[in-house]
Amino acid sequence: MNIFKTFETFLKEPLSILRENFIQIVSVQTGNIFANKPSVDVSLMKDKTQITVVNNEKLYNLLSLVTNRAKSKQNKQKEVQESETA
């Protein structure tokens, strides 16, 4: 699996889906890592998007970091827009 291709696919989604919905990232670690291969599941619901990462802590940390940076950037843009209109 090429992680960069995964992000390209993720970023191709309309940004309104990502901005207007709550994104929840869940990490699940199972006991026998050889019996249960790492996987990722994305569930799009009406008001929430849940990304479940199984047995892949590095990917979970990467997705969490990207999500937090995007939220921070969005908040800064809102603050700039509000200060410009005031």
BELBEL-V703987 format. One record per pair of residues at least 12 apart in sequence whose C-alpha atoms are under 10 Angstrom apart, sorted by the first residue. I is the first residue (numbers start at 1). J is the second residue. D is the distance in whole Angstrom. If there is no record, write none. Layout:
BEGIN
I/J/D + I/J/D
END
This chain:
BEGIN
3/59/9 + 7/63/9 + 17/44/9 + 17/46/10 + 17/47/9 + 17/48/9 + 17/49/8 + 18/48/9 + 18/49/8 + 18/67/10 + 18/70/10 + 19/70/9 + 19/71/9 + 19/74/9 + 20/47/8 + 20/48/9 + 21/44/9 + 21/45/9 + 21/46/8 + 21/47/5 + 21/48/5 + 21/49/7 + 21/50/10 + 22/45/10 + 22/46/10 + 22/47/6 + 22/48/5 + 22/49/6 + 22/50/8 + 23/44/9 + 23/47/9 + 23/48/6 + 23/49/5 + 23/50/6 + 23/51/8 + 23/64/10 + 23/67/8 + 24/42/10 + 24/43/10 + 24/48/7 + 24/49/6 + 24/50/5 + 24/51/6 + 24/52/8 + 24/64/9 + 24/67/9 + 25/42/9 + 25/49/8 + 25/50/6 + 25/51/5 + 25/52/6 + 25/53/8 + 25/60/7 + 25/61/9 + 25/63/8 + 25/64/7 + 25/67/9 + 26/40/10 + 26/41/10 + 26/50/7 + 26/51/6 + 26/52/5 + 26/53/6 + 26/54/8 + 26/60/8 + 26/63/10 + 26/64/9 + 27/40/9 + 27/51/9 + 27/52/6 + 27/53/5 + 27/54/6 + 27/55/8 + 27/56/8 + 27/57/7 + 27/59/9 + 27/60/6 + 27/61/9 + 28/52/7 + 28/53/6 + 28/54/5 + 28/55/6 + 28/56/8 + 28/57/9 + 28/60/9 + 29/53/9 + 29/54/6 + 29/55/5 + 29/56/8 + 29/57/8 + 30/54/8 + 30/55/6 + 31/55/9 + 32/55/9 + 33/54/10 + 33/55/7 + 33/56/10 + 34/55/10 + 36/54/8 + 36/55/8 + 37/54/8 + 37/55/7 + 37/56/9 + 38/53/8 + 38/54/5 + 38/55/5 + 38/56/6 + 38/57/9 + 38/59/10 + 39/52/8 + 39/53/6 + 39/54/5 + 39/55/7 + 39/56/7 + 39/59/10 + 40/52/6 + 40/53/5 + 40/54/6 + 40/55/9 + 40/56/9 + 40/59/9 + 40/60/9 + 41/53/7 + 41/54/8 + 51/63/9
END
